[in-house]
Amino acid sequence: MILSQKIKDNEFFIIDDINLANTKTKEMEKIVKLFARPNFKKTNKEVLIVVPNQKKELIRYSRNLPYAYMTTISSLDILTLLNYKNFVIFKDCLKDLEKRFSTINKS
């Protein structure tokens, strides 16, 4: 339900990749701000980004951004989804997201 509501509210984004010119927080900040609301407060929990395991190094570049949180699909939980306004996920993670949060009972 959470993901459905985010899609309905235009708070759900799917991206192919993140390529940084320099591996610095300033570069990551430019990318993260693309998914934030205009005039957001830097103290708000604004953007949650889910990266594939092979892109884990990107997490380090967002650690100093108080309004953003980057994680892998295996570390993602419902509470984190609820806490952040916008949800960004790599296309490579969609199948894993579906498996992780599927509510279909296989009996």
C-alpha positions as semicolon CSV with decimal commas, in nm:
position;residue;x (nm);y (nm);z (nm)
1;M;0,000;0,000;0,000
2;I;0,284;0,237;0,081
3;L;0,444;0,196;-0,260
4;S;0,108;0,227;-0,436
5;Q;0,042;0,555;-0,257
6;K;0,388;0,687;-0,346
7;I;0,324;0,606;-0,712
8;K;-0,016;0,776;-0,695
9;D;0,138;1,086;-0,532
10;N;0,427;1,104;-0,784
11;E;0,679;1,027;-0,511
12;F;0,814;0,708;-0,671
13;F;1,103;0,724;-0,919
14;I;1,284;0,453;-1,113
15;I;1,635;0,527;-1,241
16;D;1,881;0,334;-1,456
17;D;2,204;0,445;-1,290
18;I;2,389;0,721;-1,106
19;N;2,714;0,834;-1,260
20;L;2,919;1,084;-1,065
21;A;3,180;1,309;-1,227
22;N;3,362;1,320;-0,894
23;T;3,309;1,080;-0,609
24;K;3,213;1,348;-0,361
25;T;2,912;1,436;-0,152
26;K;2,858;1,758;-0,350
27;E;2,806;1,558;-0,668
28;M;2,563;1,325;-0,494
29;E;2,378;1,622;-0,348
30;K;2,308;1,756;-0,699
31;I;2,153;1,424;-0,797
32;V;1,951;1,382;-0,476
33;K;1,807;1,731;-0,508
34;L;1,656;1,634;-0,843
35;F;1,414;1,410;-0,653
36;A;1,335;1,649;-0,368
37;R;1,044;1,890;-0,352
38;P;1,121;2,253;-0,438
39;N;1,214;2,457;-0,130
40;F;1,244;2,153;0,097
41;K;1,405;2,194;0,438
42;K;1,736;2,018;0,475
43;T;1,617;1,881;0,809
44;N;1,327;1,691;0,649
45;K;1,353;1,328;0,551
46;E;1,310;1,395;0,184
47;V;1,466;1,131;-0,044
48;L;1,518;0,757;0,002
49;I;1,731;0,588;-0,264
50;V;1,763;0,211;-0,300
51;V;2,077;0,095;-0,480
52;P;2,181;-0,251;-0,598
53;N;2,450;-0,430;-0,398
54;Q;2,706;-0,374;-0,673
55;K;2,660;0,005;-0,630
56;K;2,703;0,006;-0,250
57;E;2,989;0,259;-0,275
58;L;2,730;0,527;-0,361
59;I;2,593;0,504;-0,007
60;R;2,909;0,660;0,130
61;Y;2,860;0,977;-0,078
62;S;2,516;1,048;0,067
63;R;2,594;0,998;0,435
64;N;2,641;1,369;0,505
65;L;2,310;1,466;0,348
66;P;2,065;1,486;0,641
67;Y;1,759;1,488;0,413
68;A;1,860;1,180;0,213
69;Y;1,913;0,815;0,293
70;M;2,061;0,557;0,062
71;T;2,041;0,185;0,126
72;T;2,036;-0,154;-0,042
73;I;1,720;-0,356;-0,097
74;S;1,822;-0,607;0,170
75;S;1,837;-0,330;0,432
76;L;1,513;-0,159;0,332
77;D;1,221;-0,177;0,574
78;I;0,866;-0,045;0,589
79;L;0,939;0,217;0,853
80;T;1,212;0,373;0,638
81;L;0,972;0,381;0,344
82;L;0,717;0,564;0,558
83;N;0,969;0,815;0,691
84;Y;1,088;0,952;0,357
85;K;0,879;1,162;0,121
86;N;1,025;1,049;-0,213
87;F;1,136;0,699;-0,303
88;V;1,398;0,641;-0,572
89;I;1,498;0,292;-0,681
90;F;1,739;0,155;-0,936
91;K;1,567;-0,038;-1,215
92;D;1,788;-0,339;-1,129
93;C;1,628;-0,355;-0,782
94;L;1,262;-0,372;-0,885
95;K;1,236;-0,751;-0,890
96;D;1,404;-0,773;-0,551
97;L;1,167;-0,509;-0,414
98;E;0,870;-0,710;-0,533
99;K;1,006;-1,027;-0,370
100;R;1,086;-0,846;-0,045
101;F;0,748;-0,683;0,003
102;S;0,518;-0,925;-0,175
103;T;0,201;-0,991;0,021
104;I;0,095;-1,292;-0,183
105;N;0,064;-1,602;0,028
106;K;0,201;-1,907;-0,144
107;S;0,005;-2,192;0,007
